[in-house]
């Protein structure tokens, strides 16, 4: 459907009203002036080379050029058929751990901040692949279904926090199940999950889900955030560290073995998040090696075909033509 990108620019068409009034006043003034000069027949003979018709054509050319220029500025456009172009890619579900253990500071500034920085860079590198987002702690929530919209993806990642999941814990199994539900179960390939977590708690439910994912051809790559030595968890908005029921400071440790086992069971890879760029590159090598399917290409914004040039060029040509249109009739050669 044809539409305008800047429809407010069409308000400039209102200038046509005063311009038309000025033109009519000029015609009226010319008519009165001729009558005041005396003998109308004599005036007609003296001005017989003047052409009111050509003068009108000049005015119409200027008005038409102005209309075309205003409409061009408003950017008349229609949705591009190229939006249906297919490109090779895969579907990638990102499962981001937002449990309170991700507030630990053995990855600066915190594990969660580090994970979000990594996710932003990863999304930029995914290119023609579609991406979805699941956040999890004691429960898992689908934040964003599969999309090619990079801007929307980054907004959801930026807003991810433990406050979005009131039930705390590390239910990796629920997160993986939700990722599985968000992928096309009819396909046995073209699908991957990127699990970003400290893997602190062992989730026995993940065993069954991992077998399901493996059967469905989903490759799970895991990203470990934190250190095996661990770190206390600083409560947000205070200088106090989280304590257990006995009053002892809780030390949260990265469970690399858990994350390595998850990746191994689906032929995926485990990466420890040290250097963000290096980890993204290593992960992208794995994702790029997967077989691709035809998916809708997109950048997160609808693509349009515009008619700007088709309107502006004739507007300029009309203005040039108006300059060469005389107000006097051409004399015929004898």
VMD Tcl script that draws the C-alpha trace (Angstrom):
set ca {
  {0.00 0.00 0.00}
  {1.35 3.43 -0.98}
  {2.07 5.78 1.94}
  {4.10 8.85 2.91}
  {7.10 8.68 5.23}
  {6.71 12.36 6.23}
  {3.03 13.05 5.70}
  {3.31 16.30 7.68}
  {5.27 17.79 4.79}
  {2.07 17.77 2.72}
  {0.88 20.72 4.80}
  {3.16 22.79 2.55}
  {0.59 22.26 -0.22}
  {-1.44 24.97 1.52}
  {0.90 27.50 -0.10}
  {-0.87 26.78 -3.40}
  {-3.91 28.73 -2.24}
  {-2.19 32.12 -1.78}
  {-0.12 31.57 -4.94}
  {-3.30 30.97 -6.96}
  {-4.90 34.06 -5.44}
  {-1.84 36.14 -6.36}
  {-2.02 34.82 -9.94}
  {-5.70 35.76 -10.22}
  {-5.03 39.21 -8.78}
  {-2.27 39.74 -11.33}
  {-4.65 38.83 -14.15}
  {-7.23 41.22 -12.74}
  {-4.63 43.98 -12.44}
  {-3.54 43.48 -16.06}
  {-7.13 43.64 -17.23}
  {-7.78 46.90 -15.33}
  {-4.53 48.40 -16.58}
  {-5.49 47.75 -20.22}
  {-8.85 49.43 -19.72}
  {-7.23 52.49 -18.13}
  {-4.83 52.97 -21.02}
  {-7.64 54.09 -23.38}
  {-8.77 52.65 -26.70}
  {-9.17 48.90 -26.14}
  {-8.76 48.15 -29.87}
  {-5.50 50.07 -29.97}
  {-4.26 48.30 -26.82}
  {-5.22 44.97 -28.35}
  {-3.16 45.74 -31.46}
  {-0.17 46.84 -29.39}
  {-0.28 43.70 -27.23}
  {-1.35 41.21 -29.84}
  {1.95 39.30 -29.45}
  {1.26 38.77 -25.74}
  {-0.26 35.33 -25.02}
  {-2.44 34.90 -21.90}
  {-2.48 31.19 -22.70}
  {1.32 30.90 -22.49}
  {1.31 32.96 -19.29}
  {-1.20 30.48 -17.82}
  {0.94 27.54 -18.94}
  {3.99 29.06 -17.21}
  {2.00 29.42 -13.98}
  {0.66 25.85 -14.20}
  {4.22 24.55 -14.76}
  {5.44 26.29 -11.60}
  {2.50 25.03 -9.55}
  {2.93 21.47 -10.85}
  {6.67 21.56 -10.07}
  {5.93 22.80 -6.56}
  {3.39 20.02 -5.96}
  {5.80 17.35 -7.20}
  {8.63 18.72 -5.04}
  {6.45 18.74 -1.90}
  {5.21 15.19 -2.52}
  {8.80 14.10 -3.18}
  {9.86 15.62 0.14}
  {7.06 13.72 1.91}
  {8.66 10.59 0.37}
  {5.89 8.69 -1.34}
  {6.69 4.99 -0.99}
  {5.32 1.46 -0.97}
  {6.48 -1.73 0.80}
  {9.30 -3.35 -1.12}
  {8.74 -6.74 -2.66}
  {12.42 -7.38 -1.91}
  {11.34 -7.84 1.71}
  {10.37 -11.35 0.66}
  {13.92 -12.11 -0.39}
  {15.25 -15.29 1.14}
  {18.72 -15.61 2.60}
  {20.56 -18.47 4.25}
  {20.54 -18.54 8.02}
  {19.62 -20.41 11.18}
  {17.36 -19.81 14.18}
  {19.23 -18.97 17.39}
  {17.54 -18.86 20.79}
  {19.55 -17.10 23.50}
  {18.87 -18.26 27.06}
  {20.17 -15.62 29.48}
  {20.59 -16.40 33.17}
  {19.27 -13.47 35.28}
  {19.39 -15.18 38.67}
  {20.80 -13.16 41.57}
  {24.03 -15.14 41.44}
  {24.69 -13.23 38.22}
  {25.23 -10.14 40.37}
  {28.55 -11.60 41.49}
  {31.49 -9.43 40.51}
  {34.12 -11.95 39.49}
  {33.29 -10.80 35.94}
  {33.37 -7.02 35.72}
  {31.28 -5.07 36.36}
  {29.00 -8.03 37.20}
  {28.40 -11.42 35.61}
  {25.05 -10.21 34.26}
  {26.45 -7.02 32.81}
  {29.25 -8.99 31.20}
  {26.75 -11.48 29.78}
  {24.61 -8.67 28.35}
  {27.65 -7.05 26.74}
  {28.50 -10.38 25.14}
  {24.91 -10.83 23.93}
  {24.87 -7.38 22.31}
  {28.03 -8.13 20.34}
  {26.72 -11.57 19.39}
  {23.45 -10.12 18.04}
  {25.44 -7.71 15.88}
  {27.34 -10.67 14.40}
  {24.33 -12.89 13.74}
  {23.60 -11.20 10.40}
  {20.92 -13.04 8.44}
  {20.16 -15.44 11.29}
  {17.03 -14.98 13.37}
  {17.34 -14.58 17.13}
  {15.01 -15.02 20.10}
  {15.52 -14.37 23.82}
  {14.61 -16.32 26.95}
  {15.50 -15.07 30.43}
  {15.49 -17.44 33.36}
  {16.19 -17.88 37.06}
  {13.81 -20.01 39.13}
  {11.46 -19.87 36.13}
  {11.95 -19.12 32.44}
  {10.19 -16.45 30.41}
  {10.11 -15.84 26.67}
  {11.13 -12.20 26.28}
  {11.28 -12.14 22.50}
  {10.27 -14.72 19.85}
  {12.48 -15.34 16.82}
  {13.04 -12.16 14.84}
  {15.49 -10.42 12.52}
  {14.93 -7.12 14.35}
  {18.36 -6.23 15.76}
  {17.15 -3.04 17.46}
  {14.32 -4.78 19.33}
  {16.66 -7.61 20.33}
  {19.08 -5.20 21.97}
  {16.30 -3.41 23.82}
  {15.12 -6.66 25.39}
  {18.67 -7.61 26.33}
  {19.30 -4.20 27.91}
  {16.16 -4.58 30.08}
  {16.98 -8.09 31.28}
  {17.38 -8.23 35.08}
  {16.59 -10.48 38.08}
  {13.54 -8.28 38.74}
  {11.84 -9.83 35.70}
  {11.91 -13.28 37.33}
  {10.53 -13.12 40.88}
  {11.23 -16.81 41.54}
  {14.97 -17.25 42.10}
  {17.17 -20.25 41.37}
  {18.77 -21.58 38.20}
  {16.22 -23.66 36.29}
  {18.27 -24.39 33.19}
  {15.88 -27.18 32.20}
  {12.91 -24.78 32.02}
  {14.93 -22.33 29.96}
  {15.98 -25.04 27.49}
  {12.42 -26.33 27.24}
  {11.11 -22.86 26.46}
  {13.81 -22.44 23.82}
  {12.76 -25.75 22.30}
  {9.11 -24.67 22.25}
  {10.11 -21.48 20.42}
  {11.88 -23.36 17.62}
  {10.32 -25.24 14.70}
  {10.00 -28.82 15.88}
  {9.33 -30.05 12.32}
  {12.89 -29.28 11.29}
  {15.75 -31.47 12.46}
  {18.45 -28.89 11.76}
  {19.08 -25.16 11.29}
  {18.56 -24.55 15.04}
  {20.82 -23.57 17.92}
  {20.58 -22.45 21.54}
  {23.14 -20.22 23.23}
  {22.94 -20.72 27.00}
  {24.66 -17.96 29.01}
  {24.93 -18.77 32.70}
  {27.15 -19.41 35.69}
  {25.59 -22.90 35.88}
  {25.63 -22.60 39.64}
  {22.82 -25.06 40.39}
  {22.49 -28.52 38.87}
  {19.06 -28.94 37.32}
  {18.14 -32.63 36.94}
  {15.24 -31.71 34.62}
  {17.72 -30.55 32.00}
  {18.73 -34.17 31.23}
  {15.36 -34.99 29.64}
  {15.16 -31.68 27.77}
  {18.69 -32.09 26.40}
  {17.73 -35.47 24.94}
  {14.69 -33.85 23.34}
  {16.79 -31.04 21.88}
  {19.31 -33.53 20.55}
  {16.54 -35.55 18.89}
  {15.20 -32.38 17.28}
  {18.61 -31.45 15.89}
  {19.14 -28.43 18.17}
  {22.75 -27.67 19.05}
  {23.25 -26.09 22.46}
  {26.34 -23.95 22.92}
  {27.06 -22.80 26.47}
  {28.83 -19.68 27.71}
  {30.22 -19.74 31.25}
  {30.29 -16.44 33.15}
  {32.27 -16.01 36.37}
  {35.13 -17.91 37.99}
  {35.53 -21.33 39.59}
  {36.96 -19.60 42.69}
  {33.70 -17.73 43.06}
  {32.68 -14.37 44.43}
  {30.26 -12.98 47.02}
  {27.01 -11.51 45.68}
  {26.60 -7.81 46.34}
  {22.97 -6.90 46.98}
  {21.92 -4.08 44.61}
  {21.47 -0.71 46.27}
  {23.53 -1.66 49.32}
  {27.07 -2.48 50.38}
  {26.05 -5.78 51.96}
  {26.80 -9.20 50.53}
  {24.13 -11.88 50.31}
  {24.12 -14.25 53.29}
  {22.62 -17.68 53.86}
  {20.21 -18.65 56.66}
  {23.17 -19.14 58.99}
  {24.43 -15.62 58.39}
  {27.39 -16.76 56.32}
  {28.37 -14.83 53.17}
  {27.27 -16.74 50.08}
  {30.06 -17.47 47.59}
  {28.76 -18.09 44.08}
  {31.00 -20.23 41.85}
  {30.96 -20.91 38.15}
  {29.99 -24.54 37.50}
  {31.92 -25.19 34.30}
  {31.36 -28.94 34.42}
  {27.58 -28.50 34.29}
  {27.81 -26.23 31.27}
  {30.34 -28.45 29.52}
  {28.07 -31.49 29.96}
  {25.09 -29.60 28.52}
  {27.03 -28.61 25.41}
  {28.51 -32.08 24.94}
  {25.10 -33.82 24.97}
  {23.92 -31.83 21.94}
  {27.23 -31.70 20.02}
  {27.66 -28.09 21.03}
  {30.64 -26.21 22.41}
  {31.44 -24.65 25.77}
  {33.21 -21.28 26.00}
  {34.33 -19.47 29.09}
  {33.56 -15.76 28.79}
  {36.96 -14.11 29.21}
  {37.42 -11.87 26.18}
  {34.06 -10.91 24.65}
  {35.29 -10.45 21.07}
  {37.25 -13.70 21.08}
  {34.33 -15.65 22.57}
  {31.88 -14.23 20.04}
  {34.23 -15.09 17.18}
  {34.68 -18.66 18.43}
  {30.92 -19.08 18.85}
  {30.17 -17.60 15.42}
  {32.58 -20.06 13.81}
  {30.47 -22.84 15.27}
  {27.15 -21.25 14.23}
  {28.40 -20.42 10.74}
  {29.46 -24.02 10.22}
  {25.85 -25.17 10.62}
  {23.70 -25.94 7.61}
  {21.57 -22.94 6.62}
  {17.94 -22.67 5.58}
  {16.14 -20.02 3.54}
  {14.68 -17.40 5.85}
  {13.23 -13.94 5.31}
  {16.01 -11.38 5.16}
  {15.50 -8.40 7.40}
  {17.23 -5.68 9.35}
  {14.49 -4.97 11.84}
  {12.91 -2.29 9.67}
  {10.39 -2.67 6.87}
  {11.94 -2.03 3.48}
  {10.30 0.36 1.00}
  {10.53 1.34 -2.65}
  {10.44 5.16 -2.84}
  {9.25 7.43 -5.64}
  {11.38 10.40 -4.60}
  {13.45 10.60 -7.79}
  {10.46 9.92 -10.03}
  {8.80 13.04 -8.62}
  {11.77 15.36 -8.14}
  {13.21 14.95 -11.66}
  {10.02 16.06 -13.47}
  {9.68 18.92 -10.95}
  {13.12 20.22 -11.94}
  {12.36 19.71 -15.65}
  {9.13 21.70 -15.31}
  {10.97 24.61 -13.68}
  {13.56 24.58 -16.46}
  {10.81 24.42 -19.10}
  {9.02 27.37 -17.49}
  {12.09 29.53 -17.99}
  {12.05 28.89 -21.75}
  {8.30 29.33 -22.23}
  {7.82 32.90 -23.53}
  {4.83 35.08 -22.77}
  {4.85 36.34 -26.36}
  {3.58 34.44 -29.36}
  {6.13 33.24 -31.86}
  {6.19 35.18 -35.08}
  {5.71 33.09 -38.19}
  {8.44 33.45 -40.80}
  {7.17 34.80 -44.10}
}
mol new
graphics top color blue
foreach p $ca { graphics top sphere $p radius 0.5 }
foreach p [lrange $ca 0 end-1] q [lrange $ca 1 end] { graphics top cylinder $p $q radius 0.2 }
display resetview
